[in-house]
Amino acid sequence: MFEAYTRHNGSIVHCADELYLHKNTLQNRLNKMAAKTGYNPRTLADLTVLAMAFLMRDYRRHTADAQ
């Protein structure tokens, strides 16, 4: 969901269309992410922190699989 959101430059409508979700469902999921992490993906500074966190998570998974 986060990748689609960033791919569409924060467009709720386009992201929801790609994920076959209603836009309210997507907004609720983004709000849930903000509540769990303390970082709101709709805020540019927070979006950057979340993007780095997801990149680090993917990197750790990739390096763990290689060992």
Phi, psi and omega in degrees: 000315182297320179296318178295321179298314180288325179299328181260020176054039176080010179283113180298316184297310182292321178295315179299320178299316180297321184271001182057046178240156169286146184299328177293324177296316178297316179299320178296320180292322176295320177296322178295319177298317180296320180292322181285321187262337186084002179241125182268118181296348179276352177259130187303314180297318179291324178300320180296317179297315179296320179299316178295321179297318179292323177296317179295320177299314180296320178297315180297320178296319181294316181289328177292324178291329182286339183274000000 
